[in-house]
Each structure stands twice: as structure tokens, then as C-alpha cells.
């Protein structure tokens, strides 16, 4: 291993994967300097103790061997496959652990949102992801449950290139239910993280993860979010970098739409259909024209609402999901998901007593 790589890995292990806000000490000091030299280079007493321990234990070589054994690799800003958008960025990781193909060329769209999103919001995120995949736009997200996972699933459905930025070590799957999705992203796209092997999903990791998501993207779309969510921190990081931010509107009464509606109020681009997302990306890189043309103006799902038996049942009389499930012979969960979708699109109205009625 070359000296620069060994020094970068040691420094990253010391910082636990978090970005440094000051220039790194010289390589000679990191690899051979004594306590006094390390102190002169800006390391505190506790950091010096830990760094000398890492150096004494050959921690960089051990970390590199363990990473290679699981089929991943460690890259630094000096490597050709270190993501170019991160070079020189204030939040650039000292090293990145990567597995899968290289970073997809522009355009890259970040799709982010709430973990506990409604069924209709998840479906729309998947639809956006698929449209991006079909149009040759890579989808960047955090591989969390909910909107992130739905967007990546959609990208894979569209035979696109998903890019997952993790808030854990590259050898960890979080949350556990996304294990299969992690494997598919690894096979078809790219997984990356600044965090050393074995790093658990600690809360401080995710704001830095979100800033990397924003830095890699040519646009950031928030599908569903509360006002104080991680998705909003991704949007703020994008705005700070001059990257366009867009949002999906929703009901003012829905807590998961308050963040997106606030972004729209502050000037974000509204996303009502996939073409709204693809339109500003056409001039960045190569967007497949046939997919873009196919999606423009195709905002409605394939089956017209007017033919929906559920809408017909609530046209004259408001009903509960249980009543509708019994009348239509469908599972209650499916009925609730469809009602929420219709509500978000303004075709159904929720009344007291869990009743719904059609809105013309």
C-alpha cells in the first residue's frame, strides 16, 4: 500500500468516517511523527493517543485487507474512481468505501423522503425512480426504508443505475429489511460510504450521509418529508451548493407533506409527474429521448379514475374502508392504500369517522 493511502485510511479511522474541517497533517508526520509532531500538526491529546494506537496496530493494512475480502475497495481523492463531484467539496470524505460499478455519469437525480411514507407516496417515488432509470438518469439516495427504497426499486425496474450512500459501514445492511435491495444495488449500481467497516447506524452519521447524497446529485427531489427531517437537511445542502431542489406537493394536513410544501413555498420546482423531474436534466449528460417523450404528459396512471369501482362506490355515499372492502371483495389494506392515493390527488376527501367520499 502506498504511503498516501495508508495515511488517509488512518486519518479516516481516527475520525470515524466524518469529514475533517481542516487540511490533513503531512503524510510524513502521520506515518512517522512523534507525539510532539502530531500535536504541532493540530491533533489533540486524546486523538494523538488513539492515532498512535492505530498506527502501532497497522490498522490501515488490516482495514484494507478486510475491505478487499468482502469485494469492496477503498478510494481516496487521488484515485480515478473517487467521485469527481466530491473532490474539493467541503464535506468530501477522506476516503470512501465503494462496491459495485463506478459512479454513473451525469445526470444524477437524488430522490429522498420519509421512511414512514404513505402507500401513494411510495408508489409515486417508485414511478419517479423508474422514469429516471428508463431515461438514463442515475438515482442517488440513502437506501433507507420508505421513499429511498422505493426510488431505488423503481430505478432498478427501469434498468437504471442506482447509487446508494450508506450511513453505516459498507459491510452493514440497515435497515435489515433492505438486504435484498442492497444486493441488487451492489450488482447493478454503486454502494458507497465514508464509514469504516462495522460502523453501526449511529444518528450523527446520517446528516453527513445526506450531504454526500446532495453533493453527488444534479438535482434533489423531496417526495415526502416532515419539516425537521433528514430529507430536508439533504435539500438544504443542495440549496447551499446551488443544486436545484424540487418537491412533490401534498395535503397541508399531512405531516409528511409539510416539509415538501414549505420547499415549494420557498421556490422549489413542483413535481406533479416524472416529466417535471426529467425536464431540467435533459441538457445534462444524455437523457434517453424516447423515454423522456413517452413520459411527458403521461401524468395519470394507466387506468382512468372514472373506471375505478372504488370511486363509483363513494360518489353518492361516503363509506369507510371496511365497508368498501366488503362491497368490493378486496383486502382492507389495498382499499386504504388506494383511498390515500386518491386523497393525495384530490379525487377523494376524508371525513370524520374514517369515511371517504368522491371529489368531482
C-alpha positions as CSV (number, residue, x, y, z in Angstrom):
1,X,0.0,0.0,0.0
2,X,1.3,3.5,-0.9
3,X,2.1,5.9,1.9
4,X,-0.7,8.4,0.9
5,X,-3.4,5.8,1.0
6,X,-2.2,4.4,4.4
7,X,-2.2,7.9,5.9
8,X,-5.7,8.6,4.5
9,X,-7.1,5.4,5.9
10,X,-5.5,6.0,9.3
11,X,-6.9,9.5,9.4
12,X,-10.4,8.3,8.4
13,X,-10.3,5.6,11.1
14,X,-9.4,8.3,13.6
15,X,-12.3,10.5,12.5
16,X,-14.7,7.5,12.3
17,X,-15.6,8.4,8.7
18,X,-16.7,12.0,9.5
19,X,-15.2,14.8,7.3
20,X,-12.4,16.9,8.6
21,X,-12.8,20.7,8.5
22,X,-9.0,21.4,8.3
23,X,-6.2,20.3,6.0
24,X,-4.7,16.9,6.9
25,X,-1.3,16.8,8.5
26,X,1.6,15.9,6.2
27,X,2.0,12.3,5.3
28,X,5.4,12.1,6.9
29,X,4.0,13.3,10.2
30,X,1.1,10.9,10.1
31,X,3.2,7.9,9.4
32,X,6.3,8.7,11.4
33,X,5.8,11.7,13.5
34,X,6.1,11.5,17.3
35,X,3.6,12.9,19.8
36,X,5.0,16.4,19.6
37,X,4.9,16.5,15.8
38,X,1.3,15.3,15.8
39,X,0.4,18.0,18.3
40,X,2.1,20.6,16.2
41,X,0.0,19.3,13.2
42,X,-3.2,20.0,15.1
43,X,-4.2,16.8,16.8
44,X,-5.4,16.9,20.4
45,X,-4.1,14.8,23.2
46,X,-6.8,12.1,23.0
47,X,-6.7,12.0,19.2
48,X,-2.9,11.5,19.4
49,X,-3.3,8.6,21.8
50,X,-5.8,6.9,19.5
51,X,-3.9,7.7,16.3
52,X,-0.6,6.2,17.7
53,X,-2.6,3.1,18.7
54,X,-4.0,2.7,15.2
55,X,-0.5,3.2,13.7
56,X,1.1,0.7,16.0
57,X,-1.6,-1.9,15.2
58,X,-1.2,-1.5,11.4
59,X,-4.9,-0.6,11.4
60,X,-4.7,0.7,7.8
61,X,-3.4,-2.5,6.4
62,X,-5.9,-4.6,8.4
63,X,-8.8,-2.4,7.2
64,X,-7.7,-2.6,3.6
65,X,-7.4,-6.4,3.7
66,X,-10.8,-6.8,5.4
67,X,-12.4,-4.5,2.8
68,X,-11.0,-6.4,-0.1
69,X,-12.1,-9.7,1.4
70,X,-15.8,-8.6,1.1
71,X,-15.3,-7.5,-2.5
72,X,-15.2,-3.7,-1.8
73,X,-12.4,-1.2,-2.2
74,X,-11.2,1.9,-0.5
75,X,-10.6,5.0,-2.7
76,X,-9.1,8.4,-1.9
77,X,-9.4,11.7,-3.8
78,X,-6.2,10.8,-5.6
79,X,-7.9,7.8,-7.2
80,X,-9.6,8.0,-10.6
81,X,-12.7,6.3,-9.3
82,X,-13.2,8.7,-6.4
83,X,-16.4,10.6,-7.3
84,X,-15.4,13.8,-9.1
85,X,-18.2,15.9,-7.5
86,X,-16.7,15.3,-4.1
87,X,-13.2,16.4,-4.9
88,X,-12.6,19.7,-3.2
89,X,-16.1,19.6,-1.6
90,X,-16.1,20.9,2.0
91,X,-17.8,17.6,3.0
92,X,-15.5,15.4,1.0
93,X,-14.7,12.2,2.9
94,X,-11.0,11.4,3.5
95,X,-11.7,8.0,1.9
96,X,-14.7,6.2,0.5
97,X,-15.5,2.5,0.7
98,X,-17.2,1.5,-2.5
99,X,-18.6,-1.6,-4.0
100,X,-20.2,-2.2,-7.4
101,X,-19.8,-0.3,-10.7
102,X,-18.3,3.2,-10.8
103,X,-20.2,6.4,-10.3
104,X,-22.7,6.9,-13.2
105,X,-22.1,9.8,-15.4
106,X,-24.4,12.8,-15.2
107,X,-27.2,13.4,-15.0
108,X,-27.8,12.0,-11.4
109,X,-31.1,12.8,-9.6
110,X,-31.4,12.4,-5.8
111,X,-34.8,11.1,-4.7
112,X,-35.3,11.3,-0.9
113,X,-38.1,11.3,1.6
114,X,-39.8,9.9,4.7
115,X,-39.3,6.4,6.0
116,X,-42.9,6.0,7.0
117,X,-44.5,7.4,3.8
118,X,-48.0,6.6,2.7
119,X,-48.6,4.0,0.1
120,X,-49.4,6.5,-2.6
121,X,-46.2,8.5,-1.9
122,X,-44.2,5.2,-2.1
123,X,-45.8,4.4,-5.5
124,X,-45.0,7.9,-6.8
125,X,-41.4,7.6,-5.6
126,X,-41.1,4.3,-7.4
127,X,-42.6,5.8,-10.5
128,X,-40.1,8.7,-10.5
129,X,-37.3,6.2,-10.0
130,X,-38.4,4.1,-12.9
131,X,-38.7,7.1,-15.2
132,X,-35.2,8.1,-14.3
133,X,-33.9,4.6,-14.9
134,X,-35.6,4.4,-18.3
135,X,-34.3,7.9,-19.3
136,X,-30.7,7.1,-18.3
137,X,-30.7,9.2,-15.2
138,X,-28.9,7.6,-12.2
139,X,-30.9,7.7,-8.9
140,X,-29.0,8.7,-5.8
141,X,-30.5,8.0,-2.4
142,X,-29.7,6.8,1.1
143,X,-31.2,3.3,0.9
144,X,-33.4,3.9,3.9
145,X,-36.8,2.2,4.2
146,X,-39.7,4.1,2.6
147,X,-39.1,6.7,-0.1
148,X,-35.4,6.0,-0.6
149,X,-36.0,2.3,-1.1
150,X,-39.0,2.8,-3.4
151,X,-37.0,5.2,-5.6
152,X,-34.2,2.7,-5.9
153,X,-36.6,-0.1,-6.6
154,X,-38.1,2.0,-9.4
155,X,-34.7,2.8,-10.8
156,X,-33.9,-0.9,-11.0
157,X,-37.3,-1.6,-12.6
158,X,-36.3,0.9,-15.3
159,X,-32.9,-0.8,-15.8
160,X,-31.2,2.2,-14.5
161,X,-28.1,2.9,-12.3
162,X,-28.9,3.3,-8.6
163,X,-26.3,4.9,-6.3
164,X,-26.8,4.1,-2.6
165,X,-25.0,6.3,0.0
166,X,-24.8,4.5,3.4
167,X,-24.8,5.8,6.9
168,X,-23.1,2.7,8.1
169,X,-20.0,0.6,7.2
170,X,-20.1,-1.0,3.8
171,X,-20.4,-4.4,5.5
172,X,-23.6,-3.4,7.3
173,X,-27.2,-3.5,6.0
174,X,-29.5,-1.0,7.6
175,X,-32.4,-1.4,7.9
176,X,-32.3,-5.2,7.7
177,X,-35.4,-5.5,5.5
178,X,-33.5,-3.8,2.7
179,X,-30.9,-6.6,2.5
180,X,-32.2,-7.8,-0.9
181,X,-32.3,-4.2,-2.3
182,X,-28.7,-3.7,-1.1
183,X,-27.6,-6.7,-3.1
184,X,-29.4,-5.5,-6.2
185,X,-27.9,-2.0,-6.0
186,X,-24.5,-3.6,-5.4
187,X,-24.9,-5.7,-8.5
188,X,-26.4,-3.1,-10.9
189,X,-25.1,0.2,-9.4
190,X,-22.9,1.5,-6.7
191,X,-22.8,1.5,-2.9
192,X,-20.5,3.9,-1.1
193,X,-19.9,5.2,2.4
194,X,-17.2,7.1,4.3
195,X,-17.6,5.0,7.4
196,X,-15.2,2.3,8.5
197,X,-16.1,-1.4,8.4
198,X,-18.5,-2.4,11.2
199,X,-19.8,1.2,11.8
200,X,-23.4,0.9,13.1
201,X,-26.2,3.2,12.2
202,X,-25.4,6.0,14.7
203,X,-27.5,9.1,14.5
204,X,-24.6,11.5,13.8
205,X,-23.7,9.6,10.6
206,X,-26.8,10.5,8.7
207,X,-26.5,14.3,8.3
208,X,-23.1,13.7,6.7
209,X,-24.5,11.0,4.6
210,X,-27.3,13.4,3.4
211,X,-24.7,16.0,2.4
212,X,-22.9,13.4,0.3
213,X,-26.2,12.5,-1.4
214,X,-26.8,16.2,-2.3
215,X,-23.2,16.6,-3.5
216,X,-23.4,13.7,-5.9
217,X,-26.7,14.9,-7.5
218,X,-27.5,17.3,-10.3
219,X,-31.0,17.7,-8.8
220,X,-32.6,16.8,-5.5
221,X,-36.3,15.9,-5.2
222,X,-38.0,15.5,-1.9
223,X,-41.1,13.3,-2.3
224,X,-42.5,13.3,1.3
225,X,-41.0,14.9,4.4
226,X,-41.7,16.5,7.8
227,X,-40.3,19.9,8.3
228,X,-37.4,18.8,10.5
229,X,-36.5,15.6,8.7
230,X,-33.2,14.3,7.3
231,X,-34.6,14.8,3.8
232,X,-34.9,18.5,4.5
233,X,-31.3,18.6,5.5
234,X,-30.4,17.0,2.1
235,X,-32.5,19.7,0.4
236,X,-30.7,22.4,2.4
237,X,-27.3,21.0,1.5
238,X,-28.3,21.0,-2.2
239,X,-29.5,24.6,-2.0
240,X,-26.3,25.7,-0.3
241,X,-24.4,24.1,-3.2
242,X,-26.6,25.8,-5.8
243,X,-28.2,22.5,-6.9
244,X,-31.8,22.7,-8.0
245,X,-34.4,21.3,-5.4
246,X,-37.8,20.1,-6.3
247,X,-40.7,18.7,-4.2
248,X,-43.9,16.8,-4.5
249,X,-46.9,18.7,-3.2
250,X,-49.3,17.2,-0.7
251,X,-52.2,17.9,1.6
252,X,-51.4,20.7,4.1
253,X,-52.9,18.4,6.8
254,X,-50.4,15.6,6.1
255,X,-47.3,16.0,8.3
256,X,-45.3,14.2,5.6
257,X,-46.2,17.0,3.2
258,X,-45.3,19.9,5.4
259,X,-41.7,19.8,4.5
260,X,-42.3,19.5,0.8
261,X,-44.9,22.2,0.8
262,X,-42.5,24.5,2.7
263,X,-39.9,23.9,0.0
264,X,-42.5,24.7,-2.7
265,X,-43.5,27.9,-0.9
266,X,-39.8,28.9,-0.8
267,X,-39.4,28.4,-4.6
268,X,-38.7,24.7,-5.2
269,X,-39.9,23.2,-8.5
270,X,-43.1,21.3,-8.1
271,X,-43.1,17.7,-9.3
272,X,-46.5,16.5,-10.5
273,X,-45.3,13.9,-12.9
274,X,-42.0,12.4,-13.9
275,X,-41.5,14.7,-16.8
276,X,-41.3,17.6,-14.4
277,X,-38.2,16.0,-12.9
278,X,-36.6,14.9,-16.2
279,X,-37.2,18.2,-18.0
280,X,-34.3,20.2,-16.4
281,X,-32.0,17.3,-16.7
282,X,-32.2,17.0,-20.5
283,X,-29.3,19.3,-21.0
284,X,-27.1,17.5,-18.5
285,X,-25.4,14.4,-20.0
286,X,-27.5,12.2,-22.2
287,X,-31.2,11.6,-21.3
288,X,-32.8,8.9,-23.5
289,X,-35.1,11.0,-25.7
290,X,-37.6,8.2,-26.3
291,X,-38.2,7.6,-22.6
292,X,-38.4,11.4,-22.0
293,X,-41.0,11.9,-24.7
294,X,-43.0,8.9,-23.6
295,X,-43.3,10.2,-20.1
296,X,-44.2,13.8,-20.9
297,X,-47.9,14.4,-20.4
298,X,-48.4,10.9,-19.1
299,X,-49.1,12.0,-15.5
300,X,-52.2,9.9,-14.9
301,X,-51.8,6.1,-14.1
302,X,-52.8,3.8,-17.0
303,X,-56.4,3.1,-15.7
304,X,-58.7,6.2,-15.7
305,X,-60.1,7.1,-12.3
306,X,-63.6,7.2,-13.6
307,X,-63.5,3.5,-14.2
308,X,-62.4,2.8,-10.6
309,X,-65.2,0.9,-8.9
310,X,-64.0,2.3,-5.5
311,X,-64.6,5.9,-6.7
312,X,-68.0,4.9,-8.0
313,X,-69.0,3.5,-4.6
314,X,-68.1,6.7,-2.8
315,X,-69.7,9.0,-5.4
316,X,-73.1,9.2,-3.8
317,X,-72.4,7.9,-0.3
318,X,-69.4,8.3,2.0
319,X,-68.1,4.9,3.2
320,X,-65.4,3.5,5.4
321,X,-62.5,1.4,4.2
322,X,-64.0,-1.7,5.9
323,X,-67.4,-1.2,4.1
324,X,-65.7,-0.7,0.8
325,X,-63.5,-3.8,1.3
326,X,-66.7,-5.9,1.9
327,X,-68.6,-4.4,-1.0
328,X,-65.7,-4.8,-3.5
329,X,-64.3,-8.1,-2.1
330,X,-60.8,-6.6,-1.8
331,X,-58.3,-6.6,1.1
332,X,-58.8,-3.7,3.5
333,X,-55.1,-2.7,3.1
334,X,-55.4,-2.4,-0.6
335,X,-58.5,-0.3,-0.2
336,X,-56.8,2.0,2.3
337,X,-53.8,2.5,0.0
338,X,-56.0,3.4,-3.0
339,X,-58.1,5.8,-0.9
340,X,-54.9,7.6,0.3
341,X,-53.7,7.8,-3.2
342,X,-57.0,9.3,-4.4
343,X,-57.0,11.7,-1.4
344,X,-53.5,13.0,-2.3
345,X,-54.5,13.5,-5.9
346,X,-57.6,15.4,-4.8
347,X,-60.1,12.8,-6.0
348,X,-61.3,11.7,-2.6
349,X,-62.0,13.5,0.7
350,X,-61.5,12.1,4.2
351,X,-64.5,12.7,6.5
352,X,-64.9,12.2,10.3
353,X,-65.4,8.6,11.3
354,X,-62.9,7.2,8.8
355,X,-65.3,7.8,5.9
356,X,-64.3,8.8,2.4
357,X,-66.3,10.5,-0.4
358,X,-65.6,11.3,-4.0
359,X,-64.5,14.8,-5.0
360,X,-65.5,15.8,-8.5
